Amino acid sequence: MADIRRRIRRIRNRIAGLPIPRVFQDRTNPLEVMSEIEVFNRYRFRPHSIIQLVDRAYQSMVRPTSRSNPLPPLLSVLVTLQFLATGTHYIVVGAVHGISPSSVCRAVKGVIKVFAEIGSRTIGFRSDVAAYKAEFYRIAAFPNVVDGAHIRVQAPREYEGDYVNRKGYHSINVQVGS
């Protein structure tokens, strides 16, 4: 046993002065290499919408680190969107993007926290239900509006694919029925 310890000590002493090479993975941008349809199928958002999400959250997502290269904000958002769109395991999402499951976990947790903060600042709910119902009736002639539903619409000219719901028709999510 002492002989093994001596050998390990000698090996450690030999390599102590040698620099350990750092390996940085070259990450491709999926938005540049995949078609718009492939991006939508994987992330459930169009490329322009993903860029807008990253732009809105960029300042909150950049974290300095002294250990290594952190995940770029775009990759963090893509990992989170794929996880939320598919509901698959971290190990599968990580394998697609070339990162570890623990990195996927940190990215999902951080991005959801940032989006929740942005949402709490930008999404408001009215407390006056009667005024809300009257205003919606004035705008769209829907009576007693309070809950969400998909209303079929004609395909818009711009970003037409963003209005296709999971059932395959064009709609907008509005508030209906009370």
N, CA and C atoms as an extended XYZ file, in Angstrom:
534
Properties=species:S:1:pos:R:3:atomname:S:1:resname:S:1:resid:I:1 pbc="F F F"
N         0.817       -1.185        0.000 N   MET     1
C         0.000        0.000        0.000 CA  MET     1
C         0.868        1.260        0.000 C   MET     1
N         1.929        1.240        0.752 N   ALA     2
C         2.829        2.400        0.784 CA  ALA     2
C         3.476        2.598       -0.578 C   ALA     2
N         3.745        1.507       -1.284 N   ASP     3
C         4.340        1.598       -2.613 CA  ASP     3
C         3.389        2.305       -3.597 C   ASP     3
N         2.126        2.013       -3.501 N   ILE     4
C         1.141        2.655       -4.384 CA  ILE     4
C         1.063        4.147       -4.089 C   ILE     4
N         1.043        4.499       -2.820 N   ARG     5
C         0.995        5.913       -2.439 CA  ARG     5
C         2.221        6.662       -2.957 C   ARG     5
N         3.402        6.024       -2.867 N   ARG     6
C         4.641        6.629       -3.366 CA  ARG     6
C         4.560        6.856       -4.876 C   ARG     6
N         4.064        5.877       -5.594 N   ARG     7
C         3.929        6.013       -7.056 CA  ARG     7
C         2.956        7.143       -7.415 C   ARG     7
N         1.825        7.201       -6.727 N   ILE     8
C         0.853        8.272       -6.982 CA  ILE     8
C         1.472        9.631       -6.703 C   ILE     8
N         2.233        9.754       -5.604 N   ARG     9
C         2.905       11.018       -5.265 CA  ARG     9
C         3.891       11.418       -6.354 C   ARG     9
N         4.677       10.446       -6.872 N   ARG    10
C         5.639       10.740       -7.944 CA  ARG    10
C         4.930       11.226       -9.214 C   ARG    10
N         3.844       10.548       -9.556 N   ILE    11
C         3.094       10.952      -10.764 CA  ILE    11
C         2.522       12.352      -10.580 C   ILE    11
N         1.986       12.632       -9.415 N   ARG    12
C         1.426       13.962       -9.153 CA  ARG    12
C         2.510       15.027       -9.221 C   ARG    12
N         3.675       14.722       -8.686 N   ASN    13
C         4.781       15.686       -8.731 CA  ASN    13
C         5.239       15.943      -10.166 C   ASN    13
N         5.244       14.898      -10.995 N   ARG    14
C         5.658       15.067      -12.394 CA  ARG    14
C         4.700       15.954      -13.173 C   ARG    14
N         3.402       15.755      -12.943 N   ILE    15
C         2.434       16.517      -13.742 CA  ILE    15
C         2.045       17.842      -13.093 C   ILE    15
N         2.555       18.097      -11.886 N   ALA    16
C         2.177       19.323      -11.174 CA  ALA    16
C         2.545       20.573      -11.961 C   ALA    16
N         3.656       20.565      -12.658 N   GLY    17
C         4.079       21.744      -13.390 CA  GLY    17
C         3.533       21.838      -14.796 C   GLY    17
N         2.877       20.791      -15.254 N   LEU    18
C         2.351       20.795      -16.617 CA  LEU    18
C         1.004       21.506      -16.672 C   LEU    18
N         0.818       22.341      -17.684 N   PRO    19
C        -0.488       22.998      -17.805 CA  PRO    19
C        -1.547       22.005      -18.281 C   PRO    19
N        -2.735       22.154      -17.738 N   ILE    20
C        -3.851       21.299      -18.150 CA  ILE    20
C        -4.572       22.029      -19.275 C   ILE    20
N        -4.650       21.393      -20.439 N   PRO    21
C        -5.296       22.082      -21.565 CA  PRO    21
C        -6.800       22.245      -21.324 C   PRO    21
N        -7.319       23.429      -21.649 N   ARG    22
C        -8.748       23.685      -21.534 CA  ARG    22
C        -9.382       23.467      -22.898 C   ARG    22
N       -10.492       22.811      -22.885 N   VAL    23
C       -11.193       22.507      -24.127 CA  VAL    23
C       -12.484       23.315      -24.156 C   VAL    23
N       -12.626       24.149      -25.177 N   PHE    24
C       -13.846       24.921      -25.353 CA  PHE    24
C       -14.589       24.372      -26.556 C   PHE    24
N       -15.849       24.051      -26.337 N   GLN    25
C       -16.651       23.476      -27.404 CA  GLN    25
C       -17.157       24.592      -28.314 C   GLN    25
N       -17.024       24.394      -29.605 N   ASP    26
C       -17.545       25.342      -30.575 CA  ASP    26
C       -19.030       25.058      -30.746 C   ASP    26
N       -19.858       25.997      -30.365 N   ARG    27
C       -21.301       25.797      -30.435 CA  ARG    27
C       -21.864       26.495      -31.664 C   ARG    27
N       -22.620       25.770      -32.437 N   THR    28
C       -23.274       26.385      -33.588 CA  THR    28
C       -24.598       26.980      -33.130 C   THR    28
N       -25.047       27.972      -33.838 N   ASN    29
C       -26.319       28.610      -33.529 CA  ASN    29
C       -27.421       27.861      -34.280 C   ASN    29
N       -28.304       27.156      -33.578 N   PRO    30
C       -29.365       26.408      -34.263 CA  PRO    30
C       -30.251       27.292      -35.140 C   PRO    30
N       -30.386       28.562      -34.774 N   LEU    31
C       -31.227       29.461      -35.566 CA  LEU    31
C       -30.612       29.742      -36.930 C   LEU    31
N       -29.300       29.542      -37.055 N   GLU    32
C       -28.628       29.781      -38.336 CA  GLU    32
C       -28.539       28.517      -39.193 C   GLU    32
N       -28.563       27.351      -38.580 N   VAL    33
C       -28.377       26.119      -39.344 CA  VAL    33
C       -29.670       25.348      -39.594 C   VAL    33
N       -30.734       25.684      -38.879 N   MET    34
C       -32.008       24.989      -39.062 CA  MET    34
C       -32.983       25.892      -39.808 C   MET    34
N       -33.920       25.269      -40.523 N   SER    35
C       -34.954       26.045      -41.205 CA  SER    35
C       -35.942       26.581      -40.170 C   SER    35
N       -36.749       27.538      -40.586 N   GLU    36
C       -37.739       28.124      -39.680 CA  GLU    36
C       -38.718       27.065      -39.176 C   GLU    36
N       -39.077       26.142      -40.038 N   ILE    37
C       -40.010       25.073      -39.648 CA  ILE    37
C       -39.362       24.143      -38.623 C   ILE    37
N       -38.090       23.807      -38.831 N   GLU    38
C       -37.385       22.949      -37.868 CA  GLU    38
C       -37.267       23.646      -36.516 C   GLU    38
N       -36.969       24.941      -36.533 N   VAL    39
C       -36.879       25.703      -35.280 CA  VAL    39
C       -38.228       25.678      -34.568 C   VAL    39
N       -39.303       25.933      -35.309 N   PHE    40
C       -40.634       25.942      -34.697 CA  PHE    40
C       -40.997       24.570      -34.139 C   PHE    40
N       -40.694       23.512      -34.873 N   ASN    41
C       -41.012       22.162      -34.399 CA  ASN    41
C       -40.255       21.801      -33.129 C   ASN    41
N       -39.028       22.268      -33.003 N   ARG    42
C       -38.219       21.926      -31.832 CA  ARG    42
C       -38.525       22.823      -30.633 C   ARG    42
N       -38.723       24.138      -30.875 N   TYR    43
C       -38.820       25.089      -29.769 CA  TYR    43
C       -40.205       25.694      -29.584 C   TYR    43
N       -41.123       25.486      -30.541 N   ARG    44
C       -42.477       26.026      -30.508 CA  ARG    44
C       -42.521       27.547      -30.614 C   ARG    44
N       -41.461       28.150      -31.102 N   PHE    45
C       -41.390       29.580      -31.372 CA  PHE    45
C       -40.671       29.764      -32.706 C   PHE    45
N       -40.991       30.820      -33.401 N   ARG    46
C       -40.294       31.177      -34.642 CA  ARG    46
C       -38.971       31.854      -34.269 C   ARG    46
N       -37.974       31.811      -35.174 N   PRO    47
C       -36.671       32.426      -34.865 CA  PRO    47
C       -36.760       33.886      -34.432 C   PRO    47
N       -37.585       34.683      -35.104 N   HIS    48
C       -37.679       36.102      -34.730 CA  HIS    48
C       -38.243       36.263      -33.326 C   HIS    48
N       -39.165       35.394      -32.920 N   SER    49
C       -39.726       35.464      -31.570 CA  SER    49
C       -38.688       35.053      -30.530 C   SER    49
N       -37.867       34.068      -30.855 N   ILE    50
C       -36.809       33.640      -29.931 CA  ILE    50
C       -35.805       34.773      -29.732 C   ILE    50
N       -35.435       35.444      -30.811 N   ILE    51
C       -34.500       36.570      -30.706 CA  ILE    51
C       -35.092       37.671      -29.837 C   ILE    51
N       -36.393       37.939      -29.978 N   GLN    52
C       -37.042       38.952      -29.139 CA  GLN    52
C       -37.010       38.546      -27.666 C   GLN    52
N       -37.247       37.257      -27.388 N   LEU    53
C       -37.175       36.786      -26.001 CA  LEU    53
C       -35.770       36.984      -25.423 C   LEU    53
N       -34.759       36.629      -26.206 N   VAL    54
C       -33.377       36.774      -25.737 CA  VAL    54
C       -33.052       38.252      -25.513 C   VAL    54
N       -33.482       39.113      -26.434 N   ASP    55
C       -33.227       40.549      -26.280 CA  ASP    55
C       -33.870       41.103      -25.015 C   ASP    55
N       -35.096       40.667      -24.728 N   ARG    56
C       -35.802       41.175      -23.531 CA  ARG    56
C       -35.132       40.714      -22.243 C   ARG    56
N       -34.555       39.518      -22.265 N   ALA    57
C       -34.015       38.926      -21.042 CA  ALA    57
C       -32.497       38.993      -20.940 C   ALA    57
N       -31.829       39.528      -21.951 N   TYR    58
C       -30.369       39.442      -22.044 CA  TYR    58
C       -29.651       39.960      -20.791 C   TYR    58
N       -29.972       41.163      -20.346 N   GLN    59
C       -29.257       41.762      -19.211 CA  GLN    59
C       -29.389       40.932      -17.936 C   GLN    59
N       -30.532       40.321      -17.742 N   SER    60
C       -30.746       39.509      -16.533 CA  SER    60
C       -30.074       38.150      -16.609 C   SER    60
N       -29.726       37.715      -17.825 N   MET    61
C       -29.190       36.362      -17.983 CA  MET    61
C       -27.674       36.300      -18.054 C   MET    61
N       -27.004       37.402      -18.299 N   VAL    62
C       -25.545       37.383      -18.408 CA  VAL    62
C       -24.964       37.347      -17.005 C   VAL    62
N       -24.226       36.281      -16.707 N   ARG    63
C       -23.609       36.136      -15.390 CA  ARG    63
C       -22.113       35.918      -15.549 C   ARG    63
N       -21.304       36.756      -14.926 N   PRO    64
C       -19.862       36.508      -15.010 CA  PRO    64
C       -19.484       35.283      -14.184 C   PRO    64
N       -18.501       34.557      -14.648 N   THR    65
C       -18.029       33.381      -13.922 CA  THR    65
C       -16.513       33.309      -14.048 C   THR    65
N       -15.863       32.804      -13.028 N   SER    66
C       -14.411       32.679      -13.079 CA  SER    66
C       -14.003       31.230      -13.340 C   SER    66
N       -14.958       30.348      -13.525 N   ARG    67
C       -14.637       28.932      -13.696 CA  ARG    67
C       -14.421       28.558      -15.150 C   ARG    67
N       -15.346       28.904      -16.006 N   SER    68
C       -15.244       28.499      -17.404 CA  SER    68
C       -16.174       29.352      -18.241 C   SER    68
N       -16.475       28.897      -19.430 N   ASN    69
C       -17.388       29.618      -20.309 CA  ASN    69
C       -18.831       29.327      -19.908 C   ASN    69
N       -19.601       30.329      -19.490 N   PRO    70
C       -21.001       30.077      -19.172 CA  PRO    70
C       -21.799       29.883      -20.456 C   PRO    70
N       -22.988       29.324      -20.321 N   LEU    71
C       -23.851       29.173      -21.488 CA  LEU    71
C       -24.266       30.560      -21.976 C   LEU    71
N       -24.200       30.800      -23.267 N   PRO    72
C       -24.680       32.076      -23.786 CA  PRO    72
C       -26.189       32.204      -23.563 C   PRO    72
N       -26.704       33.423      -23.421 N   PRO    73
C       -28.141       33.604      -23.196 CA  PRO    73
C       -29.008       32.933      -24.268 C   PRO    73
N       -28.589       33.003      -25.541 N   LEU    74
C       -29.383       32.366      -26.592 CA  LEU    74
C       -29.500       30.870      -26.350 C   LEU    74
N       -28.407       30.219      -26.014 N   LEU    75
C       -28.440       28.773      -25.773 CA  LEU    75
C       -29.287       28.452      -24.545 C   LEU    75
N       -29.192       29.270      -23.517 N   SER    76
C       -30.013       29.050      -22.321 CA  SER    76
C       -31.499       29.125      -22.657 C   SER    76
N       -31.881       30.113      -23.467 N   VAL    77
C       -33.283       30.252      -23.864 CA  VAL    77
C       -33.708       29.069      -24.732 C   VAL    77
N       -32.863       28.664      -25.684 N   LEU    78
C       -33.211       27.537      -26.557 CA  LEU    78
C       -33.391       26.249      -25.761 C   LEU    78
N       -32.502       26.004      -24.829 N   VAL    79
C       -32.589       24.803      -23.988 CA  VAL    79
C       -33.891       24.821      -23.196 C   VAL    79
N       -34.221       25.978      -22.626 N   THR    80
C       -35.447       26.096      -21.836 CA  THR    80
C       -36.683       25.911      -22.699 C   THR    80
N       -36.700       26.549      -23.869 N   LEU    81
C       -37.861       26.415      -24.755 CA  LEU    81
C       -38.055       24.972      -25.204 C   LEU    81
N       -36.950       24.280      -25.511 N   GLN    82
C       -37.093       22.888      -25.928 CA  GLN    82
C       -37.594       22.028      -24.778 C   GLN    82
N       -37.084       22.270      -23.589 N   PHE    83
C       -37.552       21.512      -22.434 CA  PHE    83
C       -39.042       21.748      -22.201 C   PHE    83
N       -39.476       23.012      -22.260 N   LEU    84
C       -40.883       23.316      -22.032 CA  LEU    84
C       -41.771       22.795      -23.169 C   LEU    84
N       -41.261       22.815      -24.401 N   ALA    85
C       -42.056       22.362      -25.545 CA  ALA    85
C       -42.223       20.852      -25.572 C   ALA    85
N       -41.206       20.126      -25.124 N   THR    86
C       -41.248       18.670      -25.244 CA  THR    86
C       -41.527       17.970      -23.926 C   THR    86
N       -41.154       18.588      -22.818 N   GLY    87
C       -41.334       17.950      -21.519 CA  GLY    87
C       -40.421       16.751      -21.323 C   GLY    87
N       -39.362       16.678      -22.104 N   THR    88
C       -38.464       15.537      -22.029 CA  THR    88
C       -37.455       15.728      -20.896 C   THR    88
N       -36.624       14.741      -20.673 N   HIS    89
C       -35.653       14.770      -19.588 CA  HIS    89
C       -34.487       15.702      -19.917 C   HIS    89
N       -33.852       16.218      -18.877 N   TYR    90
C       -32.689       17.106      -19.045 CA  TYR    90
C       -31.583       16.431      -19.855 C   TYR    90
N       -31.401       15.135      -19.654 N   ILE    91
C       -30.314       14.440      -20.340 CA  ILE    91
C       -30.534       14.441      -21.858 C   ILE    91
N       -31.786       14.356      -22.288 N   VAL    92
C       -32.097       14.360      -23.719 CA  VAL    92
C       -31.895       15.757      -24.300 C   VAL    92
N       -32.399       16.782      -23.622 N   VAL    93
C       -32.223       18.163      -24.083 CA  VAL    93
C       -30.738       18.508      -24.112 C   VAL    93
N       -30.011       18.093      -23.094 N   GLY    94
C       -28.574       18.350      -23.044 CA  GLY    94
C       -27.828       17.672      -24.173 C   GLY    94
N       -28.208       16.451      -24.505 N   ALA    95
C       -27.537       15.733      -25.591 CA  ALA    95
C       -27.763       16.432      -26.928 C   ALA    95
N       -28.942       16.979      -27.143 N   VAL    96
C       -29.234       17.691      -28.386 CA  VAL    96
C       -28.346       18.928      -28.526 C   VAL    96
N       -28.093       19.609      -27.405 N   HIS    97
C       -27.344       20.861      -27.433 CA  HIS    97
C       -25.881       20.716      -27.029 C   HIS    97
N       -25.471       19.522      -26.681 N   GLY    98
C       -24.078       19.293      -26.323 CA  GLY    98
C       -23.677       19.853      -24.972 C   GLY    98
N       -24.606       19.805      -24.007 N   ILE    99
C       -24.297       20.274      -22.657 CA  ILE    99
C       -24.755       19.229      -21.642 C   ILE    99
N       -24.301       19.365      -20.424 N   SER   100
C       -24.624       18.381      -19.389 CA  SER   100
C       -26.047       18.594      -18.857 C   SER   100
N       -26.639       17.538      -18.294 N   PRO   101
C       -27.970       17.689      -17.695 CA  PRO   101
C       -27.998       18.741      -16.581 C   PRO   101
N       -26.916       18.849      -15.819 N   SER   102
C       -26.896       19.860      -14.761 CA  SER   102
C       -26.889       21.272      -15.345 C   SER   102
N       -26.233       21.460      -16.493 N   SER   103
C       -26.266       22.763      -17.159 CA  SER   103
C       -27.662       23.066      -17.689 C   SER   103
N       -28.340       22.046      -18.184 N   VAL   104
C       -29.728       22.227      -18.638 CA  VAL   104
C       -30.593       22.655      -17.462 C   VAL   104
N       -30.422       22.001      -16.331 N   CYS   105
C       -31.198       22.326      -15.141 CA  CYS   105
C       -30.983       23.779      -14.724 C   CYS   105
N       -29.726       24.212      -14.673 N   ARG   106
C       -29.430       25.601      -14.301 CA  ARG   106
C       -30.005       26.583      -15.308 C   ARG   106
N       -29.916       26.248      -16.607 N   ALA   107
C       -30.444       27.133      -17.650 CA  ALA   107
C       -31.958       27.265      -17.525 C   ALA   107
N       -32.649       26.141      -17.379 N   VAL   108
C       -34.115       26.162      -17.273 CA  VAL   108
C       -34.537       26.965      -16.050 C   VAL   108
N       -33.904       26.702      -14.935 N   LYS   109
C       -34.250       27.406      -13.694 CA  LYS   109
C       -34.014       28.911      -13.834 C   LYS   109
N       -32.875       29.294      -14.409 N   GLY   110
C       -32.549       30.712      -14.552 CA  GLY   110
C       -33.444       31.429      -15.542 C   GLY   110
N       -33.701       30.808      -16.693 N   VAL   111
C       -34.515       31.450      -17.722 CA  VAL   111
C       -35.962       31.588      -17.253 C   VAL   111
N       -36.498       30.571      -16.620 N   ILE   112
C       -37.874       30.664      -16.127 CA  ILE   112
C       -37.984       31.760      -15.074 C   ILE   112
N       -36.974       31.890      -14.233 N   LYS   113
C       -36.984       32.949      -13.218 CA  LYS   113
C       -36.970       34.331      -13.885 C   LYS   113
N       -36.126       34.500      -14.898 N   VAL   114
C       -36.054       35.777      -15.617 CA  VAL   114
C       -37.375       36.069      -16.321 C   VAL   114
N       -37.946       35.074      -16.996 N   PHE   115
C       -39.221       35.283      -17.695 CA  PHE   115
C       -40.347       35.585      -16.718 C   PHE   115
N       -40.334       34.966      -15.547 N   ALA   116
C       -41.359       35.244      -14.540 CA  ALA   116
C       -41.244       36.689      -14.051 C   ALA   116
N       -40.008       37.162      -13.860 N   GLU   117
C       -39.814       38.556      -13.445 CA  GLU   117
C       -40.300       39.519      -14.518 C   GLU   117
N       -39.966       39.237      -15.777 N   ILE   118
C       -40.424       40.086      -16.886 CA  ILE   118
C       -41.948       40.054      -16.969 C   ILE   118
N       -42.520       38.868      -16.842 N   GLY   119
C       -43.972       38.727      -16.904 CA  GLY   119
C       -44.680       39.471      -15.795 C   GLY   119
N       -44.124       39.443      -14.591 N   SER   120
C       -44.777       40.141      -13.473 CA  SER   120
C       -44.752       41.652      -13.671 C   SER   120
N       -43.761       42.143      -14.440 N   ARG   121
C       -43.699       43.588      -14.709 CA  ARG   121
C       -44.579       43.996      -15.893 C   ARG   121
N       -44.809       43.075      -16.833 N   THR   122
C       -45.495       43.451      -18.067 CA  THR   122
C       -46.916       42.917      -18.201 C   THR   122
N       -47.283       41.901      -17.450 N   ILE   123
C       -48.625       41.337      -17.542 CA  ILE   123
C       -49.412       41.765      -16.324 C   ILE   123
N       -50.531       42.383      -16.576 N   GLY   124
C       -51.368       42.837      -15.474 CA  GLY   124
C       -52.768       42.256      -15.591 C   GLY   124
N       -53.387       42.027      -14.471 N   PHE   125
C       -54.749       41.531      -14.453 CA  PHE   125
C       -55.628       42.578      -13.786 C   PHE   125
N       -56.774       42.785      -14.388 N   ARG   126
C       -57.683       43.794      -13.868 CA  ARG   126
C       -58.498       43.217      -12.729 C   ARG   126
N       -58.767       44.047      -11.750 N   SER   127
C       -59.572       43.584      -10.628 CA  SER   127
C       -61.050       43.905      -10.839 C   SER   127
N       -61.342       44.861      -11.718 N   ASP   128
C       -62.721       45.255      -11.987 CA  ASP   128
C       -63.283       44.412      -13.130 C   ASP   128
N       -63.894       43.278      -12.804 N   VAL   129
C       -64.363       42.323      -13.792 CA  VAL   129
C       -65.489       42.904      -14.650 C   VAL   129
N       -66.392       43.660      -14.066 N   ALA   130
C       -67.522       44.218      -14.822 CA  ALA   130
C       -67.027       45.176      -15.906 C   ALA   130
N       -66.062       46.023      -15.576 N   ALA   131
C       -65.519       46.954      -16.569 CA  ALA   131
C       -64.768       46.198      -17.658 C   ALA   131
N       -64.089       45.136      -17.279 N   TYR   132
C       -63.360       44.309      -18.236 CA  TYR   132
C       -64.335       43.674      -19.228 C   TYR   132
N       -65.438       43.119      -18.725 N   LYS   133
C       -66.442       42.512      -19.590 CA  LYS   133
C       -67.034       43.537      -20.550 C   LYS   133
N       -67.353       44.717      -20.049 N   ALA   134
C       -67.951       45.770      -20.881 CA  ALA   134
C       -66.974       46.234      -21.960 C   ALA   134
N       -65.702       46.388      -21.608 N   GLU   135
C       -64.700       46.836      -22.583 CA  GLU   135
C       -64.499       45.789      -23.669 C   GLU   135
N       -64.445       44.530      -23.291 N   PHE   136
C       -64.243       43.485      -24.298 CA  PHE   136
C       -65.472       43.378      -25.202 C   PHE   136
N       -66.657       43.569      -24.647 N   TYR   137
C       -67.861       43.532      -25.470 CA  TYR   137
C       -67.845       44.696      -26.472 C   TYR   137
N       -67.394       45.863      -26.023 N   ARG   138
C       -67.306       47.033      -26.900 CA  ARG   138
C       -66.314       46.785      -28.033 C   ARG   138
N       -65.198       46.149      -27.748 N   ILE   139
C       -64.151       45.919      -28.756 CA  ILE   139
C       -64.526       44.801      -29.715 C   ILE   139
N       -64.979       43.667      -29.191 N   ALA   140
C       -65.142       42.476      -30.031 CA  ALA   140
C       -66.549       41.894      -30.053 C   ALA   140
N       -67.482       42.502      -29.348 N   ALA   141
C       -68.869       42.038      -29.285 CA  ALA   141
C       -68.997       40.622      -28.711 C   ALA   141
N       -68.086       40.265      -27.796 N   PHE   142
C       -68.197       39.013      -27.054 CA  PHE   142
C       -68.751       39.344      -25.678 C   PHE   142
N       -69.906       38.786      -25.324 N   PRO   143
C       -70.461       39.089      -23.997 CA  PRO   143
C       -69.805       38.266      -22.889 C   PRO   143
N       -69.767       38.814      -21.683 N   ASN   144
C       -69.330       38.110      -20.464 CA  ASN   144
C       -67.964       37.452      -20.571 C   ASN   144
N       -66.963       38.193      -20.968 N   VAL   145
C       -65.628       37.648      -21.167 CA  VAL   145
C       -64.841       37.629      -19.862 C   VAL   145
N       -64.322       36.431      -19.484 N   VAL   146
C       -63.403       36.339      -18.350 CA  VAL   146
C       -62.378       35.223      -18.443 C   VAL   146
N       -62.620       34.131      -19.162 N   ASP   147
C       -61.679       33.017      -19.247 CA  ASP   147
C       -61.108       32.875      -20.649 C   ASP   147
N       -60.000       32.098      -20.795 N   GLY   148
C       -59.315       31.987      -22.080 CA  GLY   148
C       -59.910       30.944      -23.020 C   GLY   148
N       -59.882       31.254      -24.311 N   ALA   149
C       -60.298       30.312      -25.355 CA  ALA   149
C       -59.653       30.730      -26.667 C   ALA   149
N       -59.538       29.786      -27.594 N   HIS   150
C       -58.998       30.089      -28.912 CA  HIS   150
C       -60.143       30.435      -29.857 C   HIS   150
N       -60.067       31.607      -30.467 N   ILE   151
C       -61.064       32.060      -31.421 CA  ILE   151
C       -60.447       31.987      -32.808 C   ILE   151
N       -61.130       31.301      -33.725 N   ARG   152
C       -60.637       31.143      -35.094 CA  ARG   152
C       -60.557       32.512      -35.769 C   ARG   152
N       -59.424       32.784      -36.468 N   VAL   153
C       -59.222       34.035      -37.200 CA  VAL   153
C       -58.693       33.710      -38.594 C   VAL   153
N       -58.787       34.703      -39.494 N   GLN   154
C       -58.157       34.545      -40.795 CA  GLN   154
C       -56.651       34.631      -40.608 C   GLN   154
N       -55.918       33.941      -41.463 N   ALA   155
C       -54.454       33.935      -41.368 CA  ALA   155
C       -53.922       35.346      -41.605 C   ALA   155
N       -53.131       35.884      -40.661 N   PRO   156
C       -52.547       37.206      -40.877 CA  PRO   156
C       -51.446       37.151      -41.925 C   PRO   156
N       -51.117       38.276      -42.498 N   ARG   157
C       -50.093       38.324      -43.547 CA  ARG   157
C       -48.695       38.177      -42.969 C   ARG   157
N       -48.471       38.761      -41.803 N   GLU   158
C       -47.135       38.731      -41.200 CA  GLU   158
C       -47.106       37.697      -40.077 C   GLU   158
N       -46.083       36.873      -40.043 N   TYR   159
C       -45.897       35.839      -39.018 CA  TYR   159
C       -47.111       34.913      -38.931 C   TYR   159
N       -47.586       34.508      -40.068 N   GLU   160
C       -48.783       33.687      -40.167 CA  GLU   160
C       -48.670       32.414      -39.323 C   GLU   160
N       -47.510       31.792      -39.314 N   GLY   161
C       -47.331       30.543      -38.579 CA  GLY   161
C       -47.468       30.671      -37.081 C   GLY   161
N       -47.264       31.872      -36.539 N   ASP   162
C       -47.382       32.079      -35.099 CA  ASP   162
C       -48.830       31.992      -34.619 C   ASP   162
N       -49.789       32.040      -35.534 N   TYR   163
C       -51.195       32.022      -35.161 CA  TYR   163
C       -51.846       30.653      -35.360 C   TYR   163
N       -51.052       29.654      -35.732 N   VAL   164
C       -51.587       28.304      -35.883 CA  VAL   164
C       -51.528       27.629      -34.518 C   VAL   164
N       -52.675       27.177      -34.036 N   ASN   165
C       -52.700       26.547      -32.720 CA  ASN   165
C       -52.381       25.061      -32.830 C   ASN   165
N       -52.390       24.365      -31.724 N   ARG   166
C       -51.995       22.956      -31.713 CA  ARG   166
C       -52.973       22.073      -32.477 C   ARG   166
N       -54.177       22.577      -32.738 N   LYS   167
C       -55.159       21.799      -33.499 CA  LYS   167
C       -55.055       22.061      -34.997 C   LYS   167
N       -54.147       22.967      -35.398 N   GLY   168
C       -53.861       23.163      -36.808 CA  GLY   168
C       -54.619       24.278      -37.505 C   GLY   168
N       -55.387       25.079      -36.766 N   TYR   169
C       -56.065       26.205      -37.413 CA  TYR   169
C       -55.591       27.521      -36.803 C   TYR   169
N       -55.819       28.617      -37.545 N   HIS   170
C       -55.393       29.948      -37.090 CA  HIS   170
C       -56.354       30.447      -36.017 C   HIS   170
N       -55.781       30.901      -34.890 N   SER   171
C       -56.619       31.417      -33.828 CA  SER   171
C       -55.818       32.389      -32.976 C   SER   171
N       -56.556       33.117      -32.133 N   ILE   172
C       -55.923       33.942      -31.114 CA  ILE   172
C       -56.498       33.504      -29.770 C   ILE   172
N       -55.707       33.609      -28.759 N   ASN   173
C       -56.142       33.228      -27.430 CA  ASN   173
C       -56.796       34.458      -26.802 C   ASN   173
N       -58.090       34.378      -26.562 N   VAL   174
C       -58.818       35.499      -25.971 CA  VAL   174
C       -59.501       35.042      -24.700 C   VAL   174
N       -60.147       35.973      -24.048 N   GLN   175
C       -60.861       35.679      -22.804 CA  GLN   175
C       -62.327       35.506      -23.110 C   GLN   175
N       -62.898       34.346      -22.724 N   VAL   176
C       -64.322       34.135      -22.981 CA  VAL   176
C       -65.045       33.512      -21.799 C   VAL   176
N       -66.315       33.748      -21.734 N   GLY   177
C       -67.302       33.055      -20.949 CA  GLY   177
C       -67.331       33.195      -19.456 C   GLY   177
N       -68.292       33.773      -18.891 N   SER   178
C       -68.535       33.750      -17.452 CA  SER   178
C       -70.030       33.793      -17.233 C   SER   178
